[in-house]
Amino acid sequence: MLKPTRASSVSILALAAAFGAGILAAPHLGVAQAQTAAKVYELRTYTAPDGKLADLHKRFRDHTLRIFQKHGMTNVIYLAPMDAPASQNTLVYLLAHQSREAAKASWDAFRNDPEWKKVASESQVNGPIITKVDSVFLQATDYSPMK
């Protein structure tokens, strides 16, 4: 039997909490509602170096969500673990894509976006703000209230 890692445990628990809470957010951010028609979800977990989590949140808050939306990614939910040690260095979020192929195209466009390159560079002027990224693609089950 495989043992879950701390990061995967945090991600799975965060995802369960998100779905259990009923995911609703500000429509002006292009955020998915519970009745979304998206086909593929991407659960991402970022680990920040010591003391850099606030910088990571700032980059997402001020730039990343908007740039994701610009490239066809649907922002579903962003979560912060409540318990240490993950609360000190971890960001968990869920994106929706129309397909795996659409996700790849969106990520390629995002990575090559001049605005993103500038934001990424400026946000790391005092050193990297991410040390690890975990990504898992998911699909809704046939009995899921959110498909």
C-alpha positions in Angstrom: 0.0 0.0 0.0 1.3 3.5 -0.9 1.8 5.9 1.9 0.5 9.4 1.2 2.9 12.3 1.4 2.3 15.3 3.6 1.6 17.4 0.5 -0.8 14.9 -1.0 -2.6 14.5 2.3 -3.0 18.3 2.6 -4.2 18.5 -1.1 -6.7 15.7 -0.7 -8.1 17.2 2.6 -8.3 20.6 1.1 -10.1 19.3 -2.0 -12.6 17.4 0.2 -13.2 20.5 2.3 -13.7 22.6 -0.8 -16.3 20.3 -2.3 -18.0 19.8 1.1 -18.3 23.5 1.6 -19.9 24.1 -1.8 -17.6 26.1 -4.0 -18.9 29.6 -4.8 -16.8 32.7 -5.4 -16.8 36.1 -7.0 -18.0 35.9 -10.6 -15.8 38.9 -11.6 -12.8 36.6 -11.3 -14.1 34.0 -13.7 -14.6 31.6 -10.9 -16.4 28.3 -11.3 -19.8 27.8 -9.7 -21.0 24.5 -8.4 -22.9 23.8 -11.6 -19.9 24.3 -13.8 -19.7 22.3 -17.1 -15.9 21.9 -17.0 -14.6 18.4 -17.7 -11.1 18.4 -16.1 -9.9 19.7 -12.7 -6.4 20.3 -11.8 -5.4 20.3 -8.1 -2.2 22.1 -7.5 -0.2 22.4 -4.3 2.6 24.9 -3.9 5.2 24.9 -1.2 7.0 28.2 -0.5 10.4 28.7 1.1 10.4 29.9 4.7 9.1 33.4 5.0 7.8 33.6 1.4 4.2 32.4 1.6 2.9 36.0 1.9 4.8 36.9 -1.3 3.2 33.9 -3.1 -0.3 34.9 -1.9 0.3 38.4 -3.1 1.4 37.3 -6.6 -1.8 35.1 -6.9 -4.0 37.8 -5.4 -2.6 40.7 -7.6 -1.8 38.9 -10.8 -2.0 35.2 -11.3 -5.8 34.6 -11.1 -6.4 37.2 -13.7 -3.7 35.9 -16.0 -5.0 32.3 -15.6 -8.4 33.5 -16.7 -6.9 35.4 -19.7 -5.6 32.0 -20.9 -8.8 30.0 -20.5 -8.2 28.5 -17.0 -11.2 28.7 -14.6 -10.3 29.6 -11.1 -12.4 27.3 -8.8 -11.0 27.8 -5.3 -7.8 28.8 -3.5 -7.1 27.3 0.0 -4.8 27.8 2.9 -4.1 25.0 5.3 -5.1 25.8 8.8 -2.6 23.6 10.7 1.1 23.8 11.0 3.5 23.1 9.4 1.6 23.4 6.1 -0.1 26.6 7.2 3.3 28.2 7.2 4.3 27.4 3.6 1.5 25.9 1.5 -1.1 27.1 -1.0 -3.6 24.7 -2.5 -5.9 25.5 -5.4 -8.2 24.0 -8.0 -8.5 25.0 -11.6 -11.0 23.8 -14.2 -10.2 23.1 -17.9 -12.4 21.9 -20.7 -10.0 19.0 -21.3 -6.4 17.8 -20.7 -5.5 19.2 -24.1 -7.0 22.6 -23.2 -5.1 22.6 -20.0 -1.8 22.0 -21.8 -2.6 24.8 -24.3 -3.6 27.2 -21.5 -0.4 26.4 -19.5 1.8 26.9 -22.6 0.2 30.2 -23.3 0.4 31.3 -19.7 4.1 30.4 -19.4 4.9 32.4 -22.6 2.8 35.4 -21.7 5.1 38.5 -21.5 3.0 39.9 -18.6 3.4 36.7 -16.6 7.2 36.6 -17.3 7.5 40.1 -15.9 5.3 39.4 -12.9 7.2 36.2 -12.1 10.6 37.9 -12.4 9.5 40.9 -10.2 8.0 38.7 -7.6 11.2 36.8 -7.2 13.6 39.7 -6.9 14.4 38.7 -3.3 14.6 35.0 -4.1 12.3 32.2 -5.2 8.8 32.1 -3.7 8.1 28.5 -4.7 10.2 25.4 -3.9 7.8 22.7 -5.0 4.7 22.2 -7.2 2.5 19.2 -7.1 -0.2 18.9 -9.8 -2.9 16.2 -10.1 -5.5 16.1 -12.9 -9.0 14.9 -11.7 -12.4 14.3 -13.3 -15.8 14.3 -11.6 -17.3 11.0 -10.8 -20.7 10.2 -12.3 -22.4 10.9 -8.9 -20.6 14.1 -8.1 -22.8 17.1 -7.5 -20.2 19.2 -9.3 -19.4 18.0 -12.8 
